[in-house]
Amino acid sequence: MAAITASMVGELRAKTDAPMMECKKALTEAEGDMARAEEILRVKLGNKAGKAASRVTAEGVIAIAAAGSTGAMVEVNCETDFVSKNDSFLAFAKNLAALVAQDAPADVAALAALPLSQEGFGPTVEDVRKGLIGKIGENVAIRRFKRFAGEQSLATYLHGTRIGVVVEYSGDAVAAKDVAMHVAAMKPVAVSSAQVPAELVDKERRIAAEKAAEDAAAAVAAGKPVQSAEIVAKRVEGSVQKYLKEVSLFNQAFVKNDKQTVEQMLKAAGTQVAGFTMYVVGEGIEKKVDDFAAEVAAQVAAAKGG
């Protein structure tokens, strides 16, 4: 049995907003598996446990460069929020977005080898990165980028410097910009229900089935009638369909007018959206959480040993 630490409980609580004791129980049941513990909380607490699941903690910025149908979006990371507001760091991110749009590097390594001069550092992107590390005093990392080039026009939106969205579209520019803002606010995972990744659909179906099984066990314990397998199957499928509507762009209620869906808004505006890309700073990165008490204890022990 894996040891369940206070930091693990705190991390799960930060991700799910679930009560501390529920987080500890879920981690114990999942034998320390964080992803499985999140699923267990979803089964026990419903969607309340998923509201904060997209919270991220790593620092950095998103930068976008776009003109017509060509553009790029990049994420550059640093260690603290303070440095993410540094003018040199922000300029570096903007320079990288422009370079990706212009030179179409194949990957981060190719981007690092491109020529760039900034504040006396150079002659390559990697040299500038290393120079900024020395100047700023924190690690600077180029995490990811995406380049756009095709027949579709590009609409972009930056929410501060932490969320970036690029929408590929044809039609009305204002409607497309509204979609980019909507994506940043509502965070869909796909354009349509049919495009939602199969692994996400399978996960929701599994959670719904486990929830139904738990309800059935509770009904038996209370001496209440248990629903038929057919009804349970319909409940599970209903939960999946509800999820698909919630996470697909076209089916979401438009953030500026919840009386219509995004698809209806686009149709009225004569606009077609081919796709979108959203970057959230630090998404999927586990931020190191220092255990101050443990650090002090270690230092005291080291001093005694010395």
Stockholm file with secondary structure:
# STOCKHOLM 1.0

chainA/1-306         MAAITASMVGELRAKTDAPMMECKKALTEAEGDMARAEEILRVKLGNKAGKAASRVTAEGVIAIAAAGSTGAMVEVNCETDFVSKNDSFLAFAKNLAALVAQDAPADVAALAALPLSQEGFGPTVEDVRKGLIGKIGENVAIRRFKRFAGEQSLATYLHGTRIGVVVEYSGDAVAAKDVAMHVAAMKPVAVSSAQVPAELVDKERRIAAEKAAEDAAAAVAAGKPVQSAEIVAKRVEGSVQKYLKEVSLFNQAFVKNDKQTVEQMLKAAGTQVAGFTMYVVGEGIEKKVDDFAAEVAAQVAAAKGG
#=GR chainA/1-306 SS CCCCCHHHHHHHHHHHCCCHHHHHHHHHHTTTCHHHHHHHHHHHHGGGGGTTTTCCCCEEEEEEEEETTEEEEEEEEESCHHHHTCHHHHHHHHHHHHHHHHHCCSSHHHHHTSBCCBTTBCSBHHHHHHHHHHHHSSCCEEEEEEEEESSSEEEEEEETTTEEEEEEEESCHHHHHHHHHHHHHHCCSBSSGGGSCHHHHHHHHHHHHHHHHHHHHHHHHTTCCCCCHHHHHHHHHHHHHHHHHHHBGGGSEETTEEEEEHHHHHHHTTCEEEEEEEEETTTTCCCCCCCHHHHHHHHHHHHHHC
#=GC SS_cons         CCCCCHHHHHHHHHHHCCCHHHHHHHHHHTTTCHHHHHHHHHHHHGGGGGTTTTCCCCEEEEEEEEETTEEEEEEEEESCHHHHTCHHHHHHHHHHHHHHHHHCCSSHHHHHTSBCCBTTBCSBHHHHHHHHHHHHSSCCEEEEEEEEESSSEEEEEEETTTEEEEEEEESCHHHHHHHHHHHHHHCCSBSSGGGSCHHHHHHHHHHHHHHHHHHHHHHHHTTCCCCCHHHHHHHHHHHHHHHHHHHBGGGSEETTEEEEEHHHHHHHTTCEEEEEEEEETTTTCCCCCCCHHHHHHHHHHHHHHC
//
